[in-house]
């Protein structure tokens, strides 16, 4: 996984690249806190696991926008949300 930071009119976006797995959540969470990112871009993400999907869902629920998310990840996030209800 690679993380790149972009700033657009004061809004910080973390662009994630590659495969995201559970063992990388702590690093990603730290990067979110340090940068105060408002968005996470998943355009170049190729693979995620269930823990990452749950983490992304929690990020979204805390107000961080998940953008450029592939359909399979978005559907998986929606299923996880439904199971929580």
N, C-alpha and C positions, 0 to 999 in steps of 0.2 A: 504494500500500500504506500502511496505517496500522497502528501497533503500540500496543496498550494494555497496561498492566501491572496485574495483579490479585494480591492476596495473600490467601490463605486458610489460616489456622492456620499461618502461617510458610512456606507453600509458594508460590513465585512462579510465576505463569502469564503468559506473553506471549500476548495475544489478537491474532491477525493478521486484518486486514480488507482485502478487495479482491483485487487481482491481484498475484501474486508472480512476479517474473521474476529471471533470473540476476544482473542488475545490482544487485539489492537484497540479495543474499546477504551481502555484507560488512557492510551496515548491520544486518541481522538477527543476524549472528554477534556483532557488537560489543554489541548489546543483550542477547544471551544472556549474554555474559561479564560485562558491567557489572551486570546485575540478578541474575546467578546463578540464572537461571530453571530450574525443574525440569520445567516443562510448557510445551508450545506448543499453543494452541487454534486449530484451523482452521475452526471453525463458520462463520465469515463470509468464508472464502476462496472466491473465485469461479473462479479460474484459476491454474494453475501451469505452469512449463515443466520440461523434463527435468532441468536443473541444480538447480532447487529441490527436485524429488523426490529427487535424489541427496543433496542437503544434508540434507533432512529424515530420510532413511534413516540418514545418518551421525550425526545428532543422536540418533536413537532408539538406535542402537548404542552411543552414548557414555553412555546412561542418561537422556536427556531423554525424557519421555513426550510422545507426539503424541496429543492428544485431540480429540474431535469432528471427526474427519477424514471427509470424504465418501468414499463407496465407491470412486469412480474414482481418487482419490488413493491410498487404501490399496492398491488392486489394483496400481496403477502402482509403488508402493513395493515391494510383494511381488515383482513381476516384475523390478525392478532388483536386488533382493537375490538372486534366483535366478540372474540372469545373472552375478553376481559369483562365484558358487560354481564 
